[in-house]
Amino acid sequence: MRDRRFIAEHRGGSLKEEQHRQFIKWGCDCASHVLSLMGEKTDERLIHALLIGKEWEKGNDTVGEARKASLDCIALANELTNPVFISVSRAVGHAVATAHMADHAMAAALYALKAIKLSGNSIDEERKWQNEQLPLEIRELVLSTRGLKEKALKIEGSEPLFQQTEAKKKRDE
């Protein structure tokens, strides 16, 4: 079931247009941050998709173009065999799909974490970096849903920041 807090106002939800644009920027930032894991020869579909995402954020591209670019990235992921590359491709695909549905930004961030984990790097550092990129207007929404989504994608190894913050609050009381 879709979290209604991610549904745009024009679709009957409470998400403001500016927040939706912040989600696509954050999702694209998260996906771009792990793009280097693809090596020197990054597939053009990924680069093109991120450009479409940035243009949609500025109001210069359509949801239809973003969805097409997203599907191209998912098709690429289905062609690949390296799990790190697959996760990076899915991160980019979901980042751009954020133009269609804002909660895809969460999947972009989570697939970026998965790529980091599969490459043997610290998901704690990456999660911290992702959280530092969050605009204040969407921060609470992201942090309040992240833990459940990480479990669903089976990104294990450490507590999400929101859970750490909640645990610290209880200790301080």
CYANA upper distance limits for C-alpha pairs under 8 A (distance plus 0.5 A):
  2 ARG  CA      6 PHE  CA      8.45
  3 ASP  CA      7 ILE  CA      8.02
  4 ARG  CA     13 GLY  CA      6.68
  4 ARG  CA     14 SER  CA      8.15
  5 ARG  CA     13 GLY  CA      7.10
  5 ARG  CA     14 SER  CA      6.55
  5 ARG  CA     15 LEU  CA      6.79
  5 ARG  CA    141 LEU  CA      8.32
  6 PHE  CA     13 GLY  CA      7.72
  6 PHE  CA     14 SER  CA      7.95
  6 PHE  CA     15 LEU  CA      6.38
  6 PHE  CA    101 MET  CA      7.98
  6 PHE  CA    102 ALA  CA      6.14
  6 PHE  CA    103 ASP  CA      6.19
  7 ILE  CA     11 ARG  CA      6.99
  7 ILE  CA     12 GLY  CA      7.50
  7 ILE  CA     13 GLY  CA      4.97
  7 ILE  CA     14 SER  CA      6.85
  7 ILE  CA     15 LEU  CA      6.15
  7 ILE  CA    101 MET  CA      7.56
  7 ILE  CA    102 ALA  CA      7.40
  8 ALA  CA     12 GLY  CA      7.07
  8 ALA  CA     13 GLY  CA      5.41
  8 ALA  CA     14 SER  CA      6.44
  8 ALA  CA     15 LEU  CA      4.91
  8 ALA  CA     16 LYS  CA      6.67
  8 ALA  CA     17 GLU  CA      7.41
  8 ALA  CA     20 HIS  CA      7.66
  8 ALA  CA    101 MET  CA      8.44
  8 ALA  CA    102 ALA  CA      8.14
  9 GLU  CA     13 GLY  CA      4.99
  9 GLU  CA     14 SER  CA      5.51
  9 GLU  CA     15 LEU  CA      5.89
  9 GLU  CA     16 LYS  CA      6.44
  9 GLU  CA     17 GLU  CA      7.92
 15 LEU  CA     19 GLN  CA      6.85
 15 LEU  CA     20 HIS  CA      7.18
 16 LYS  CA     20 HIS  CA      6.86
 17 GLU  CA     21 ARG  CA      6.82
 18 GLU  CA     22 GLN  CA      6.70
 19 GLN  CA     23 PHE  CA      6.68
 19 GLN  CA    137 GLU  CA      7.21
 19 GLN  CA    138 ILE  CA      7.00
 20 HIS  CA     24 ILE  CA      7.03
 20 HIS  CA     98 THR  CA      8.38
 20 HIS  CA     99 ALA  CA      8.11
 20 HIS  CA    102 ALA  CA      6.34
 21 ARG  CA     25 LYS  CA      6.77
 21 ARG  CA     56 TRP  CA      8.46
 21 ARG  CA     57 GLU  CA      5.55
 21 ARG  CA     58 LYS  CA      8.37
 21 ARG  CA     99 ALA  CA      8.35
 22 GLN  CA     26 TRP  CA      6.58
 22 GLN  CA     57 GLU  CA      8.17
 22 GLN  CA    135 PRO  CA      7.47
 22 GLN  CA    138 ILE  CA      8.02
 23 PHE  CA     27 GLY  CA      6.49
 23 PHE  CA     98 THR  CA      7.51
 23 PHE  CA    102 ALA  CA      6.69
 23 PHE  CA    103 ASP  CA      8.46
 23 PHE  CA    105 ALA  CA      6.35
 23 PHE  CA    138 ILE  CA      7.97
 24 ILE  CA     28 CYS  CA      6.49
 24 ILE  CA     53 GLY  CA      7.21
 24 ILE  CA     54 LYS  CA      8.29
 24 ILE  CA     57 GLU  CA      6.99
 24 ILE  CA     95 ALA  CA      6.64
 24 ILE  CA     96 VAL  CA      7.29
 24 ILE  CA     98 THR  CA      5.88
 24 ILE  CA     99 ALA  CA      6.98
 24 ILE  CA    102 ALA  CA      7.64
 24 ILE  CA    105 ALA  CA      6.66
 25 LYS  CA     29 ASP  CA      6.53
 25 LYS  CA     53 GLY  CA      8.02
 25 LYS  CA     54 LYS  CA      7.31
 25 LYS  CA     57 GLU  CA      7.10
 26 TRP  CA     30 CYS  CA      6.64
 26 TRP  CA    105 ALA  CA      7.54
 26 TRP  CA    133 GLN  CA      7.20
 26 TRP  CA    134 LEU  CA      6.99
 27 GLY  CA     31 ALA  CA      6.73
 27 GLY  CA     92 VAL  CA      8.50
 27 GLY  CA     94 HIS  CA      8.15
 27 GLY  CA     95 ALA  CA      5.04
 27 GLY  CA     96 VAL  CA      8.14
 27 GLY  CA     98 THR  CA      7.99
 27 GLY  CA    104 HIS  CA      8.33
 27 GLY  CA    105 ALA  CA      4.95
 27 GLY  CA    106 MET  CA      7.55
 27 GLY  CA    108 ALA  CA      5.95
 27 GLY  CA    109 ALA  CA      6.59
 28 CYS  CA     32 SER  CA      6.38
 28 CYS  CA     50 LEU  CA      6.78
 28 CYS  CA     53 GLY  CA      7.33
 28 CYS  CA     54 LYS  CA      8.07
 28 CYS  CA     92 VAL  CA      7.29
 28 CYS  CA     95 ALA  CA      5.56
 28 CYS  CA     96 VAL  CA      7.42
 28 CYS  CA    105 ALA  CA      8.33
 28 CYS  CA    108 ALA  CA      8.06
 29 ASP  CA     33 HIS  CA      6.54
 29 ASP  CA    133 GLN  CA      8.43
 30 CYS  CA     34 VAL  CA      7.49
 30 CYS  CA     91 ALA  CA      8.35
 30 CYS  CA    108 ALA  CA      7.23
 30 CYS  CA    109 ALA  CA      5.93
 30 CYS  CA    112 ALA  CA      6.94
 30 CYS  CA    130 GLN  CA      6.80
 31 ALA  CA     35 LEU  CA      6.85
 31 ALA  CA     88 VAL  CA      7.30
 31 ALA  CA     91 ALA  CA      5.77
 31 ALA  CA     92 VAL  CA      5.68
 31 ALA  CA     95 ALA  CA      7.21
 31 ALA  CA    108 ALA  CA      6.64
 31 ALA  CA    109 ALA  CA      7.26
 31 ALA  CA    112 ALA  CA      6.37
 32 SER  CA     36 SER  CA      8.39
 32 SER  CA     50 LEU  CA      8.15
 32 SER  CA     92 VAL  CA      7.98
 33 HIS  CA    112 ALA  CA      8.47
 34 VAL  CA     38 MET  CA      8.46
 34 VAL  CA     88 VAL  CA      7.09
 34 VAL  CA    112 ALA  CA      6.65
 34 VAL  CA    115 ALA  CA      7.88
 34 VAL  CA    116 ILE  CA      7.82
 35 LEU  CA     42 THR  CA      8.10
 35 LEU  CA     88 VAL  CA      6.91
 36 SER  CA     40 GLU  CA      7.99
 36 SER  CA     42 THR  CA      8.44
 37 LEU  CA     84 VAL  CA      7.81
 37 LEU  CA     85 PHE  CA      7.70
 37 LEU  CA     88 VAL  CA      8.03
 37 LEU  CA    115 ALA  CA      8.39
 37 LEU  CA    119 SER  CA      8.35
 38 MET  CA     42 THR  CA      6.23
 38 MET  CA     84 VAL  CA      8.23
 38 MET  CA     85 PHE  CA      6.25
 38 MET  CA     88 VAL  CA      7.85
 42 THR  CA     46 LEU  CA      7.70
 42 THR  CA     47 ILE  CA      8.03
 43 ASP  CA     47 ILE  CA      7.50
 44 GLU  CA     48 HIS  CA      6.44
 45 ARG  CA     49 ALA  CA      6.47
 45 ARG  CA     69 ALA  CA      7.74
 45 ARG  CA     72 ASP  CA      7.00
 45 ARG  CA     73 CYS  CA      6.74
 45 ARG  CA     76 LEU  CA      8.41
 46 LEU  CA     50 LEU  CA      6.81
 46 LEU  CA     73 CYS  CA      6.63
 46 LEU  CA     89 SER  CA      7.34
 46 LEU  CA     92 VAL  CA      6.89
 46 LEU  CA     93 GLY  CA      8.27
 47 ILE  CA     51 LEU  CA      6.86
 48 HIS  CA     52 ILE  CA      6.76
 48 HIS  CA     69 ALA  CA      7.80
 49 ALA  CA     53 GLY  CA      6.71
 49 ALA  CA     66 ALA  CA      7.64
 49 ALA  CA     69 ALA  CA      5.47
 49 ALA  CA     70 SER  CA      6.97
 49 ALA  CA     73 CYS  CA      7.93
 49 ALA  CA     92 VAL  CA      7.61
 49 ALA  CA     93 GLY  CA      7.83
 49 ALA  CA     96 VAL  CA      6.87
 50 LEU  CA     54 LYS  CA      6.77
 50 LEU  CA     92 VAL  CA      7.34
 50 LEU  CA     95 ALA  CA      8.28
 50 LEU  CA     96 VAL  CA      7.11
 51 LEU  CA     55 GLU  CA      6.68
 52 ILE  CA     56 TRP  CA      6.57
 52 ILE  CA     61 ASP  CA      7.25
 52 ILE  CA     65 GLU  CA      7.78
 52 ILE  CA     66 ALA  CA      6.51
 52 ILE  CA     69 ALA  CA      7.82
 52 ILE  CA     96 VAL  CA      7.75
 53 GLY  CA     57 GLU  CA      6.72
 53 GLY  CA     66 ALA  CA      6.92
 53 GLY  CA     95 ALA  CA      7.82
 53 GLY  CA     96 VAL  CA      5.48
 53 GLY  CA     99 ALA  CA      7.83
 54 LYS  CA     58 LYS  CA      7.02
 55 GLU  CA     59 GLY  CA      6.81
 55 GLU  CA     60 ASN  CA      5.50
 55 GLU  CA     61 ASP  CA      5.96
 56 TRP  CA     60 ASN  CA      5.88
 56 TRP  CA     61 ASP  CA      5.01
 56 TRP  CA     62 THR  CA      6.80
 56 TRP  CA     63 VAL  CA      7.87
 56 TRP  CA     66 ALA  CA      7.87
 56 TRP  CA     99 ALA  CA      7.44
 57 GLU  CA     99 ALA  CA      8.45
 61 ASP  CA     65 GLU  CA      7.25
 61 ASP  CA     66 ALA  CA      8.01
 62 THR  CA     66 ALA  CA      6.89
 63 VAL  CA     67 ARG  CA      6.55
 63 VAL  CA     99 ALA  CA      6.06
 63 VAL  CA    100 HIS  CA      6.28
 64 GLY  CA     68 LYS  CA      6.71
 65 GLU  CA     69 ALA  CA      6.71
 66 ALA  CA     70 SER  CA      6.53
 66 ALA  CA     96 VAL  CA      6.19
 66 ALA  CA     97 ALA  CA      6.71
 66 ALA  CA     99 ALA  CA      6.89
 66 ALA  CA    100 HIS  CA      8.13
 67 ARG  CA     71 LEU  CA      6.63
 67 ARG  CA     96 VAL  CA      7.54
 67 ARG  CA     97 ALA  CA      6.07
 67 ARG  CA     99 ALA  CA      8.06
 67 ARG  CA    100 HIS  CA      7.36
 68 LYS  CA     72 ASP  CA      6.79
 69 ALA  CA     73 CYS  CA      6.99
 69 ALA  CA     93 GLY  CA      7.78
 69 ALA  CA     96 VAL  CA      7.62
 70 SER  CA     74 ILE  CA      6.90
 70 SER  CA     92 VAL  CA      7.82
 70 SER  CA     93 GLY  CA      4.68
 70 SER  CA     94 HIS  CA      7.04
 70 SER  CA     95 ALA  CA      8.33
 70 SER  CA     96 VAL  CA      6.01
 70 SER  CA     97 ALA  CA      6.02
 71 LEU  CA     75 ALA  CA      6.55
 71 LEU  CA     93 GLY  CA      7.14
 72 ASP  CA     76 LEU  CA      6.72
 72 ASP  CA     93 GLY  CA      8.06
 73 CYS  CA     77 ALA  CA      6.73
 73 CYS  CA     89 SER  CA      6.10
 73 CYS  CA     90 ARG  CA      7.07
 73 CYS  CA     92 VAL  CA      7.22
 73 CYS  CA     93 GLY  CA      5.39
 74 ILE  CA     78 ASN  CA      6.79
 74 ILE  CA     89 SER  CA      7.09
 74 ILE  CA     90 ARG  CA      6.31
 74 ILE  CA     93 GLY  CA      6.30
 75 ALA  CA     79 GLU  CA      6.95
 76 LEU  CA     80 LEU  CA      6.94
 76 LEU  CA     86 ILE  CA      8.37
 76 LEU  CA     89 SER  CA      7.28
 77 ALA  CA     85 PHE  CA      7.78
 77 ALA  CA     86 ILE  CA      5.12
 77 ALA  CA     87 SER  CA      7.95
 77 ALA  CA     89 SER  CA      5.84
 77 ALA  CA     90 ARG  CA      6.73
 78 ASN  CA     86 ILE  CA      7.86
 80 LEU  CA     85 PHE  CA      7.47
 80 LEU  CA     86 ILE  CA      6.55
 81 THR  CA     85 PHE  CA      8.21
 81 THR  CA     86 ILE  CA      7.56
 82 ASN  CA     86 ILE  CA      6.68
 83 PRO  CA     87 SER  CA      6.67
 83 PRO  CA    115 ALA  CA      8.04
 83 PRO  CA    118 LEU  CA      7.59
 84 VAL  CA     88 VAL  CA      6.77
 84 VAL  CA    114 LYS  CA      8.24
 84 VAL  CA    115 ALA  CA      5.30
 84 VAL  CA    116 ILE  CA      8.13
 84 VAL  CA    118 LEU  CA      6.28
 84 VAL  CA    119 SER  CA      6.78
 85 PHE  CA     89 SER  CA      6.59
 85 PHE  CA    115 ALA  CA      7.86
 86 ILE  CA     90 ARG  CA      6.65
 87 SER  CA     91 ALA  CA      6.53
 87 SER  CA    111 TYR  CA      5.79
 87 SER  CA    112 ALA  CA      7.12
 87 SER  CA    114 LYS  CA      6.90
 87 SER  CA    115 ALA  CA      5.62
 88 VAL  CA     92 VAL  CA      6.83
 88 VAL  CA    111 TYR  CA      7.10
 88 VAL  CA    112 ALA  CA      6.53
 88 VAL  CA    115 ALA  CA      6.43
 89 SER  CA     93 GLY  CA      6.63
 90 ARG  CA     94 HIS  CA      6.55
 90 ARG  CA    108 ALA  CA      7.55
 90 ARG  CA    111 TYR  CA      6.90
 91 ALA  CA     95 ALA  CA      6.57
 91 ALA  CA    107 ALA  CA      7.24
 91 ALA  CA    108 ALA  CA      4.52
 91 ALA  CA    109 ALA  CA      7.16
 91 ALA  CA    110 LEU  CA      7.94
 91 ALA  CA    111 TYR  CA      5.36
 91 ALA  CA    112 ALA  CA      6.06
 92 VAL  CA     96 VAL  CA      6.86
 92 VAL  CA    108 ALA  CA      6.85
 93 GLY  CA     97 ALA  CA      6.66
 93 GLY  CA    108 ALA  CA      7.90
 94 HIS  CA     98 THR  CA      6.82
 94 HIS  CA    104 HIS  CA      5.62
 94 HIS  CA    105 ALA  CA      6.75
 94 HIS  CA    107 ALA  CA      6.50
 94 HIS  CA    108 ALA  CA      5.42
 95 ALA  CA    104 HIS  CA      6.75
 95 ALA  CA    105 ALA  CA      5.67
 95 ALA  CA    107 ALA  CA      8.06
 95 ALA  CA    108 ALA  CA      5.45
 95 ALA  CA    109 ALA  CA      8.49
 97 ALA  CA    101 MET  CA      7.04
 97 ALA  CA    102 ALA  CA      8.38
 97 ALA  CA    104 HIS  CA      6.48
 97 ALA  CA    105 ALA  CA      8.26
 98 THR  CA    102 ALA  CA      5.07
 98 THR  CA    103 ASP  CA      7.01
 98 THR  CA    104 HIS  CA      5.28
 98 THR  CA    105 ALA  CA      5.97
103 ASP  CA    107 ALA  CA      7.69
104 HIS  CA    108 ALA  CA      6.83
105 ALA  CA    109 ALA  CA      6.86
106 MET  CA    110 LEU  CA      6.68
106 MET  CA    142 VAL  CA      7.78
106 MET  CA    146 ARG  CA      7.81
106 MET  CA    149 LYS  CA      8.33
107 ALA  CA    111 TYR  CA      6.42
107 ALA  CA    149 LYS  CA      8.45
108 ALA  CA    112 ALA  CA      6.66
109 ALA  CA    113 LEU  CA      6.81
109 ALA  CA    130 GLN  CA      7.89
110 LEU  CA    114 LYS  CA      6.67
110 LEU  CA    149 LYS  CA      8.24
110 LEU  CA    150 GLU  CA      7.04
110 LEU  CA    153 LEU  CA      7.96
110 LEU  CA    155 ILE  CA      8.28
111 TYR  CA    115 ALA  CA      6.61
112 ALA  CA    116 ILE  CA      6.78
113 LEU  CA    117 LYS  CA      6.65
113 LEU  CA    123 ILE  CA      6.25
113 LEU  CA    126 GLU  CA      7.14
113 LEU  CA    127 ARG  CA      7.51
113 LEU  CA    155 ILE  CA      8.00
114 LYS  CA    118 LEU  CA      6.56
114 LYS  CA    123 ILE  CA      8.38
114 LYS  CA    155 ILE  CA      6.79
115 ALA  CA    119 SER  CA      6.62
116 ILE  CA    120 GLY  CA      6.96
116 ILE  CA    121 ASN  CA      5.80
116 ILE  CA    122 SER  CA      7.20
116 ILE  CA    123 ILE  CA      6.59
116 ILE  CA    126 GLU  CA      7.96
117 LYS  CA    121 ASN  CA      6.03
117 LYS  CA    122 SER  CA      6.94
117 LYS  CA    123 ILE  CA      6.33
117 LYS  CA    155 ILE  CA      8.49
122 SER  CA    126 GLU  CA      7.05
123 ILE  CA    127 ARG  CA      6.32
124 ASP  CA    128 LYS  CA      6.60
124 ASP  CA    158 SER  CA      7.64
125 GLU  CA    129 TRP  CA      6.68
126 GLU  CA    130 GLN  CA      6.61
127 ARG  CA    131 ASN  CA      6.61
127 ARG  CA    160 PRO  CA      8.36
127 ARG  CA    161 LEU  CA      8.34
128 LYS  CA    132 GLU  CA      6.71
128 LYS  CA    161 LEU  CA      8.23
129 TRP  CA    133 GLN  CA      7.07
130 GLN  CA    134 LEU  CA      7.27
131 ASN  CA    139 ARG  CA      8.19
134 LEU  CA    138 ILE  CA      7.31
134 LEU  CA    139 ARG  CA      6.03
135 PRO  CA    139 ARG  CA      6.49
136 LEU  CA    140 GLU  CA      8.10
138 ILE  CA    142 VAL  CA      6.76
139 ARG  CA    143 LEU  CA      6.60
140 GLU  CA    144 SER  CA      6.37
141 LEU  CA    145 THR  CA      6.95
142 VAL  CA    146 ARG  CA      6.33
143 LEU  CA    147 GLY  CA      8.04
143 LEU  CA    161 LEU  CA      7.64
143 LEU  CA    162 PHE  CA      5.73
144 SER  CA    162 PHE  CA      6.83
145 THR  CA    149 LYS  CA      7.05
146 ARG  CA    150 GLU  CA      6.54
146 ARG  CA    160 PRO  CA      7.58
146 ARG  CA    162 PHE  CA      8.19
147 GLY  CA    151 LYS  CA      6.88
147 GLY  CA    159 GLU  CA      8.26
147 GLY  CA    160 PRO  CA      6.12
147 GLY  CA    162 PHE  CA      7.85
147 GLY  CA    163 GLN  CA      7.81
148 LEU  CA    152 ALA  CA      6.85
149 LYS  CA    153 LEU  CA      6.80
150 GLU  CA    154 LYS  CA      6.47
150 GLU  CA    155 ILE  CA      5.70
150 GLU  CA    156 GLU  CA      7.90
151 LYS  CA    155 ILE  CA      6.53
151 LYS  CA    156 GLU  CA      7.54
159 GLU  CA    163 GLN  CA      6.72
159 GLU  CA    164 GLN  CA      6.78
160 PRO  CA    164 GLN  CA      6.90
161 LEU  CA    165 THR  CA      6.55
162 PHE  CA    166 GLU  CA      6.69
163 GLN  CA    167 ALA  CA      6.58
164 GLN  CA    168 LYS  CA      6.63
165 THR  CA    169 LYS  CA      6.72
166 GLU  CA    170 LYS  CA      6.90
167 ALA  CA    171 ARG  CA      6.81
168 LYS  CA    172 ASP  CA      6.64
169 LYS  CA    173 GLU  CA      6.82
